[in-house]
Amino acid sequence: MRDLAGWAKARHAAKKTLKWGAILSLVGAVAAAIAIYITYKSIDLPDPNEDFQAEKTTVYYSDGKHVLGEFALQNRDSILLDEIPLHMQDAVIAAEDRSFETNQGLDPQGIVRAAWNNLRSESEQGASTITQQYVKILYLTQERTWKRKIKEAFLAVKVQNTLSKDELLEGYLNTIFYGRGAYGVQAAAQAYFDKDASALTVPESAVLASVINSPGNFDPALGKDNKQRLLERYDYVLNGMVELGRLDEADAAEFEGNLPQFAAAEEQSAYGGQRGHLLTLVKDQLVSADF
């Protein structure tokens, strides 16, 4: 009887502990939800970084017709989403964020998957969505801190609830860095293929989408190893387009393993020669006039 009574008492104590544990867990979850909501509501979208808002300035001779040259903080020409081929849009989604059209600015599954892979391989794997990347380059700095990552997550959700998917994709395609001094898809199309973005083919689009991840490691002009890495990434993007239903398997099979022809990479240099001297004078005058 004593054993029975002791067992009943222990069972009652265990139930009481579980009950209070459940209550405290519920209170903690509600408190965390309230804190997250208050933080979300208190964060306003900051002003965009000036570098990503400035366009190229074209300087003409006195006749107003002939171009002397151009200068800008970034080599970028923004274009409308309608001017960007659908296969270029699809390639970027396949490369950078395959859940873009359904996620809410964050990809919880991607975060968990990246964290697990990082633990297994002891190498860093990112899980940023297109929205997070856009927020980082448009509003934040490149510092690698948890504080910045948390702010990035809140801003990503806020931007996601402010802009349409088309607006997000257009902004992203026009601001992301592709290497070769090119910011935005129009400048990238010129730098890599000497053509406008509107004329990009599927393979060319897959290449540009591939280099976004790490231009310095994927630009084939920077070495043979880069070309091999690009080829692997390029095939990954094509397969992603098939997976998303944006490219036929037969077309992907035709393109895989065959990189398109590239334009010669131009050296990134400061303004040189007589024209460069004139451009520098014009730029200095504009700066002094707070233009």
Secondary structure as UniProt FT lines:
FT   HELIX           2..42
FT   HELIX           50..52
FT   STRAND          57..60
FT   TURN            62..63
FT   STRAND          67..71
FT   HELIX           81..83
FT   HELIX           86..96
FT   TURN            98..102
FT   HELIX           108..121
FT   HELIX           130..139
FT   HELIX           146..160
FT   TURN            161..162
FT   HELIX           165..175
FT   STRAND          177..179
FT   TURN            180..181
FT   STRAND          182..183
FT   HELIX           185..193
FT   HELIX           197..199
FT   HELIX           202..211
FT   TURN            212..213
FT   HELIX           215..218
FT   HELIX           220..222
FT   HELIX           224..243
FT   TURN            244..245
FT   HELIX           249..255
FT   TURN            256..257
FT   HELIX           273..288
FT   TURN            289..290
//
